[in-house]
Amino acid sequence: MTTMARVIRNTPRDRLQAYFDWKGFSPENLQPGGTARHATALLKEVASLNDAVQASMNADFERIQEMTDEPGQSAILHVLQDRSRLDELSNPHERAMWLFLHDPDAFRRAEEMRYTDTRRQGRMWSGFVGPQQLAPSQDPADHRRFEEKVRVLFGARHAKLDLFERTRPGPENQTEHLVQAVVYRDGLPDASLEFNMLGELELRPRRPVIEVAITYEPVSGVIEVVASGVEHRARLARMFAEAILRQGILGQRVPLRQYDLSRLLAPADFSADPEDGVEAVKVTWLKLRHHESEQACMALIADWRNRRTVHDHARDLRLGERGLSERFEVDEATLSIRLRPARGSSGRRRTINVTIALPNGCNLKSKTEKERLICNKYLPRWGLVKEV
């Protein structure tokens, strides 16, 4: 009930009323200006419903809660043609609930966008070089051909393609226009123990639905695939290009972003545009490796309480008369990026800790829109990204 409680406590009363009306449920404790006491009583009412209704509501609230974080809200914003309606909604929970009730298809697509974007350049992601400036086929025959290829590849009984256009925040505050394909297929048979109507245990067979997400950016030609099993991604990209873009590709991978931390061997200037709210950037940790060694040999940690930087410690330890670059290379670094509170907000300053490890490790990996901004816009500007 944790997720259900969170949604009920954070969603305005009128929006909750619309949801419960849709479910055919008329709770007694859904009152205007509801307090924590009313929320507790409402949760008790929901808990008294039969198991099937509770399970259905809980599944709905799990989906709604997942879309209240920054990637989810960004997806909701980008899936709507008319965004003015969102200005009338009070908080992330109400926006997610409104879209869930008002346009289930758009909500599902927002879920797919969030799923894809939060996994970019992660373990489930691969990027491939594709043709530029092509329009995806809208021919149902091409779609069926792609579905059949997916079905055969995975040995599935069914496959279903959902193809739609969307946008995504890009570097330097630009908007990237994409085509996204989501392919659903049934997985291997599974069975789980459940109680039947007589209260007896029995095995219930099922075939879980597994999804694959593919995006195509016409400007760059890059095809990105998010799927478990790295061995299938190149083939999925080729199948998509052949059936949907109507042009074959070789399956050549887009190289992962590589980092260059040599600039951190000396004090660096981390300038930022005022509108992005970056207040201060500090190097809090460096892992060093001697030029003649293949393994890290020491770490420098900043002591900001005593106003000591990593380079102050390096001078104290006499690590090179003409600077760290004389003897060392940086294998890993952590930057502490302090952000100003949003205008009109009374919240505290937020700090993002970015850890970068050579050759292409970074702990951001497109988690939130603000973190994507730091990763895509400022790391290259600060000279920490190597051109590949």
N, C-alpha and C positions, 0 to 999 in steps of 0.2 A: 504493500500500500504506500510505500515511500514516494514513488513517482506520482501516484494518484493524488496524494496529499499535497505535493508540491504544485501540481497543476491547479488543483481546487483552490489553494490558498493564494495563488498569483493571478488567477483569471477573474476579470470583473463579473459581477453577478449576472448581467444581461447575457453575456456570452455563454456562461455556464447554463443559463436557462435555455438558450437556443440549442445547446448540445443535448441536454436532457430531454427536451421536447422531441428532438430527432430520434432519441433512443426510446421514446414512449414511456419515460419515467418522470413522475411528478413528486419530487422530494418536498417534505414539509419544512426542512431547515434551510432552504435556499432563500435568504431574506436580503432586502436591500441594505447596502452598507454592512455586509456580513462581517462579523468579528471572528477571532480565532475560535471562540466558543461555538459559533455557528458552523465553522468549517469542521470542527471535531464532530459535531452532531451530524452533519451531512455525511462525513466519512463513515459514521456508524450506520447510517441508513443504507449507504452503498454496500457496506459489508454484510447487510442482512439480505441482499438480493441473492438469487440462485447463482451457482458457480458459473454457468455459461454466460450469464449477463455480466457478472463481475469480470470474467476473463476477457470478454469483448471490450468492455470499457477500459480495462487496464491496457489492452493492446493499443487502443486509440490514444490513451494518454501517454504511453511510451513513445509513440510516434510524434505526438505534439511536443512533448518535453525535449526530444532530441533536436527539434528545429528551433529551440529558443536560444541556442548559443550563437556566437558571432558568425561562424560559417553557415549555420542554418538560416539566420536572418538575412545574410547576404544573398543566399539562394532564393529566398522568398522575394526579396527586392528585385532580383534579376529575372525572375520567372514571370512577373506581371507586366503587361503592356501599359496599364494605367496604374501608376504608383500612388496617385493622390489619395486613394482610399486608405492606404496605410497610415497617412498622417492623422486620421481620426481615431486610430486605435492606440490604446494607452501604453502597452508594454509588449515585450516579445511573446509572452504567453497568449495575449489576446490576438496578436497578429497571426501566430501559428494556428490558434483555434479557429479564427475567422476564415483563413484560407482552407483549412481542413474541411469546414462545413460548406463554404461558399463555392469552392472549385476543387473537388477531390483530385481531378487529373493534374491540375497545376501543382497541387500539394505533393503529389507523387513525383512529379518531375523535379520539384525543388529538393525532395529527398534524394533523388538520383544525382542531382548537381552537387549537393553537399557530400554525398558518398564519394563521388569522383574527385572533387577538389581537395578533400582532406587526405586523400591517398596519393596525391601527385608526388612523384619522385620518392615514394616510399617503397616498401618491399613488394607491394602488389602492382607496381607501376613499371611500364616500359614505354619509351617514346621511339617513333620510327620516322624516317625521312619519307615524305610523300609528295605527290604533285601539288602545285600551287594553283589557287584561283579556280577550283572546280566546284560546280554545283552538285549536290548529292542527288541521286536519282529518286524520283517520287513514284516510279513505276512499281505497282504492286508485284509484278512478276519478278523484278530485281530483288525486292524485299523477301519474297518467298524463296528465291534462289539462295539468298544469304542465310535465311533461317534453316534451310535444308543443309547447307554446308556446316553450320554450327551443330545441328542435330547429329550429323554423321561424325564430326570431329569428336564429340563427347559421348557418342553412343546413346544419346537421349531419345526419348519417345516424342517429345514436344520441344519446340523452340518458338519464341515470339519476339519480334523486333518492334521497338518503339523508337522512332527517329524524329528529332525535333531540333529547332534552332534555339540558341541561347547566347548569353553574354557571360563574361568573366572579367573581374578586375585584372588589369595588366600592369606592367611596369610604367613608372612615370605618370601614374593616375590615368592611364589610357584604358579603354574598354576593348576587350578582345571579343570578336564575334566568332562563335563556334557552331559546329553541327555536332550534336551528341546522339549516339546510338546506345540504347540499352537493350541487351539481349537476355531474355529469361529462358531458362531451360530446366527441365526436371533432372534431379540428381539420382544417385543410386537409391534403391529401396531401403527404407529404414523402418523400424518399429519401436514403439515405446509402450511401457506399461501404463495403463489407465484403468480407473474404476468404471464399470459399466452401470446401467440403470439399476441393476440388482445389488450394487455395492461390491461386486466381485472383480478381481483383477483379471485383465485380459490384454493381450498384445494388439495394439492398433497399428496397422501398416500405414506408411505414408511415403510419398516421394517429395522431398524438399525442393523448393524452387531456388536455383542458383542464378546469379546475375553476372553479366560481364558488361563493363562500361567502356565505350570507345568515343573519343572526341577527335574532331578534325578541324584544324584552324586553316582556312583557305589562304590567309595572308602568308603564313610561313610554310604551309604544306605539312606541318607536323601532325602525325596520327599518334594519339596516346591511347594506351590500352591499360585498363585496371582489371586484373583478373588474378585469381590464385593459380599458381602453377606457371612458372616463367617459361616452361617449354612450349606453351600454347600461344603466347602473346604475339610472336612474330607471324605465326600462321593466321591468327585472327585479324591482324592488321592487313595482311595480304588479301584475305578473303573479303574484308570490308572494302579495300581499294578496288578490287576487281568487280564486285557486285554493286556497290553503292556509288563509288566514284567513277566506275567504268574505265579504270586504267590500272594496269598492274604495277607493282612495286617490287623491289628486291628484298625488302625487309631489313634495310640498313638502319641500325640503331642511332638515335640521337644521343650524343655523348652526354653523360651526366655533368652538371656544372662542377667545375673544379676550382678550388680555392688557392689563394696565394697569401700567406700570412707574413711574408718577409717585411711588409711595411710596419708591422707591429714591433719590430726589433728596435725601433726608435719612437719617441713620442710623436703621435700623429694627430692631425686635425680632423675632426668628425663633423663637418658642416652639414646642415640640413635646412630644408625650406621651412619657413615659419608656420605655414598652414598645416604641416604634418605633426606639429606638437612635440617634436623631439627637443627636450630641454637640456639634456646632458648625456654624454657617452663616455664611459670609462673602461679601460682595460683592467679587469679584475684578476685575471689568471693567465699565465703563459706556461706551457709545457715546452721545455727546450731540449734540443738534441745537438750534441757536438758535431761539428763538420765531419769529424773522422769516425763517427759512430753511427750505427743503424738504429739504436734504441735511445729513447728519451733518458736524459740523465738528471734533470732537475726541473722543479716547478717554481715559479715566482708568483706570489700572491700579494695583491695590493692590501694595504692597511689604511682604509679611508678614515677610520676614527682618528688616527694620528697623522692624517694627510700624507701618507707614504704611498707612492705609486710603485708599479712593478719596476720601473726604470730607476727609481730611487734605491730600491733593494739591489738592483744589478750594480749600481755604482758603489754601494756599500760593500758588496762582495767582490768588487774589482773584476767583474766579468768582461774583460776586454778594455784596453785603454781607450780605444776609439769607438766604443759602442759594442752592443751585443752581436752585431752582424760580423764582427771580426772573427768570432769563434763559434757562433751558434746559429741554428735554424729553429723556427717555431713549428712544432708538430700540431699543437692544439692551443686554442685560445678561447677565453670567455669575455664577452663584452656586456656591460651593464648599461642598458639604454633606458633613461628615465623620461617618461612622457608627462606633459602637462595635463591636468584635468580638462575634460571637454568644456567648451564655453557654456556657461550657465549651469555647470555641474558643481556640486559641493563635495564631490568624491575626492579621495586621496590621489596623489600622484601614483601612476602605475609604472612599474619597472619590468622590462623584458630582458631576460638573461639569454643571450645568444651564444651557444657553444659551437665552435667550428673546428673540425678535425680534418687534416689532410688525408686523402686528396679531395674528397667530396662529401664529407660528413657535416651535417648541420641539424640542430635540434628543432628548427622551425618547421621546415617541410610543409609550408602552406597550412598552418593550423587555423589562424584567424586572419581577417582582412588586414588588420594593423600589422600583424607579424609578416604577412605576405608583402606588405609595403616595405618593411625594413629589409626583408630578404631580397626582393626583386629590384628595389630602387636604390637602396643605400649601400648595400655591400659592394656592388660594382663601383658606385661613386667613390667609396672610401678606399678603393684599390685593393679589395680583398678577394676579387674574383678573377680567375685566369681565363683569358680568351682561348677557347678550344676550337 
